[in-house]
Amino acid sequence: MCESISKERLTESADIAIDLAIGSVKANGLPFSAIILDRSGHLIGQGINQVAKHLDCTAHAEIQAIREASRTTKELSLRGTTLIASGEPCALCYMAIRMVGIEKVVVLSNRYEAQQHGFNYLWTYEYLNESLFQDIEVLTLDHERKLLPFQLAQMN
């Protein structure tokens, strides 16, 4: 698995992901953002959900972050990296995460919290096979502002 990024760095990075999601909501977008850190904890990619903007059903925040990280590193593989997501990735994004070799996913708001705030994508998990997660460490980072993007989106 990937090197361990300190909890302090993960928390700082979570702030970046949350601020990115808030910015998306303020621009009439969705509260989904993702950032990718290299083995040393440096930001190499970020993204927000841009499905409507690009009329592209694959332009989820995680996919956009993967695209940017791959351009940054000039590599197809992102093995050893960590992805931090404002909302738990859907099945499509988990598959992309697996395909590109991201080894750790840090979830700020899980799929059930997203559902409680009007974003129900639970149906996508029906298509997941548990073996998909054998090489991916998924953990939740408790953060006091984790629901703020979703709460702001409900007010819009």
C-alpha positions as CSV (number, residue, x, y, z in Angstrom):
1,M,0.0,0.0,0.0
2,C,0.9,3.6,-0.2
3,E,3.1,5.5,2.2
4,S,1.2,6.9,5.2
5,I,0.3,10.6,4.8
6,S,0.0,12.2,8.3
7,K,-3.5,12.8,9.7
8,E,-2.6,16.5,9.9
9,R,-1.9,16.6,6.1
10,L,-5.1,14.6,5.4
11,T,-7.1,17.1,7.4
12,E,-5.5,20.1,5.6
13,S,-6.3,18.3,2.3
14,A,-9.8,17.6,3.4
15,D,-10.2,21.4,3.9
16,I,-9.1,21.9,0.3
17,A,-11.7,19.3,-0.9
18,I,-14.5,20.9,1.1
19,D,-13.6,24.4,-0.1
20,L,-13.6,23.1,-3.7
21,A,-17.1,21.5,-3.2
22,I,-18.4,24.7,-1.6
23,G,-17.1,26.7,-4.5
24,S,-18.9,24.3,-6.9
25,V,-22.2,24.8,-5.0
26,K,-21.8,28.6,-5.0
27,A,-21.3,28.4,-8.8
28,N,-24.6,26.5,-9.0
29,G,-22.9,23.1,-9.3
30,L,-23.0,20.0,-7.2
31,P,-21.3,19.4,-3.8
32,F,-18.9,16.7,-5.1
33,S,-15.2,17.4,-5.2
34,A,-12.1,15.2,-5.2
35,I,-8.4,15.8,-4.8
36,I,-5.5,13.4,-5.3
37,L,-2.3,13.5,-3.3
38,D,1.0,11.8,-4.3
39,R,2.9,9.6,-1.9
40,S,4.4,12.6,-0.2
41,G,1.0,14.3,0.3
42,H,1.4,16.9,-2.5
43,L,-1.7,17.8,-4.4
44,I,-1.4,16.5,-8.0
45,G,-5.1,16.7,-9.2
46,Q,-8.4,18.1,-8.3
47,G,-11.9,18.0,-9.7
48,I,-15.5,18.9,-9.2
49,N,-18.6,17.3,-10.7
50,Q,-19.0,18.8,-14.2
51,V,-21.5,16.4,-15.7
52,A,-24.0,19.1,-16.6
53,K,-21.3,21.6,-17.7
54,H,-19.7,19.2,-20.2
55,L,-22.8,17.1,-21.0
56,D,-20.6,14.1,-20.0
57,C,-22.0,11.5,-17.7
58,T,-18.4,10.5,-16.7
59,A,-17.3,14.0,-15.6
60,H,-17.7,13.2,-11.9
61,A,-15.3,14.9,-9.5
62,E,-13.2,11.8,-9.0
63,I,-12.8,11.3,-12.8
64,Q,-11.9,14.9,-13.3
65,A,-9.3,14.7,-10.5
66,I,-7.9,11.5,-12.1
67,R,-7.6,13.2,-15.4
68,E,-5.8,16.2,-14.0
69,A,-3.4,14.0,-11.9
70,S,-2.6,11.9,-14.9
71,R,-1.8,15.1,-16.9
72,T,0.3,16.4,-14.0
73,T,2.3,13.3,-13.6
74,K,2.3,12.4,-17.3
75,E,1.5,8.8,-16.2
76,L,-1.5,6.5,-16.7
77,S,-0.9,4.9,-13.4
78,L,-1.5,6.7,-10.2
79,R,-0.4,3.8,-8.0
80,G,0.4,4.9,-4.5
81,T,-1.7,8.0,-4.5
82,T,-4.6,9.0,-2.2
83,L,-7.9,10.4,-3.3
84,I,-10.0,12.5,-0.9
85,A,-13.7,12.9,-1.9
86,S,-16.3,15.3,-0.5
87,G,-18.9,12.5,-1.1
88,E,-18.2,8.8,-1.3
89,P,-17.4,7.8,-4.8
90,C,-20.1,6.0,-6.8
91,A,-19.6,2.7,-8.5
92,L,-18.3,4.3,-11.7
93,C,-15.7,6.3,-9.8
94,Y,-14.6,3.3,-7.7
95,M,-14.0,1.4,-10.9
96,A,-11.9,4.3,-12.3
97,I,-10.0,4.5,-9.0
98,R,-9.2,0.8,-9.2
99,M,-8.3,1.0,-12.9
100,V,-5.8,3.9,-12.3
101,G,-4.3,2.3,-9.2
102,I,-5.2,4.7,-6.5
103,E,-4.5,2.8,-3.3
104,K,-6.3,4.9,-0.6
105,V,-9.7,6.6,-0.7
106,V,-10.6,9.0,2.1
107,V,-14.3,9.7,2.3
108,L,-15.6,12.8,4.0
109,S,-19.4,12.2,3.6
110,N,-20.5,8.7,3.0
111,R,-23.2,7.6,0.5
112,Y,-25.9,7.6,3.2
113,E,-25.1,11.1,4.3
114,A,-25.2,12.2,0.7
115,Q,-28.6,10.5,0.3
116,Q,-29.9,12.3,3.4
117,H,-29.1,15.6,1.7
118,G,-30.8,14.8,-1.5
119,F,-28.1,13.0,-3.5
120,N,-29.2,9.4,-3.8
121,Y,-26.8,7.3,-5.9
122,L,-27.1,4.1,-3.8
123,W,-28.4,2.2,-6.8
124,T,-24.9,2.4,-8.4
125,Y,-23.5,0.1,-5.7
126,E,-25.7,-2.8,-6.9
127,Y,-23.1,-3.2,-9.7
128,L,-20.1,-3.4,-7.5
129,N,-18.2,-6.6,-6.8
130,E,-16.6,-6.6,-3.4
131,S,-13.3,-7.9,-5.0
132,L,-13.0,-4.4,-6.5
133,F,-11.9,-3.2,-3.1
134,Q,-9.1,-5.8,-2.4
135,D,-6.4,-3.3,-3.4
136,I,-8.1,-0.1,-2.2
137,E,-8.1,1.1,1.4
138,V,-11.2,3.1,2.0
139,L,-11.5,5.1,5.2
140,T,-13.7,7.9,6.5
141,L,-12.1,11.0,7.9
142,D,-14.2,12.8,10.5
143,H,-14.3,16.5,9.7
144,E,-16.5,19.1,11.3
145,R,-17.3,20.8,7.9
146,K,-17.8,17.6,5.9
147,L,-21.6,18.1,5.4
148,L,-21.4,21.9,4.7
149,P,-21.3,21.5,0.9
150,F,-24.3,19.3,1.0
151,Q,-26.2,21.6,3.3
152,L,-25.5,24.6,1.1
153,A,-26.7,22.6,-2.0
154,Q,-30.0,21.9,-0.2
155,M,-30.5,25.6,0.3
156,N,-30.0,26.4,-3.4
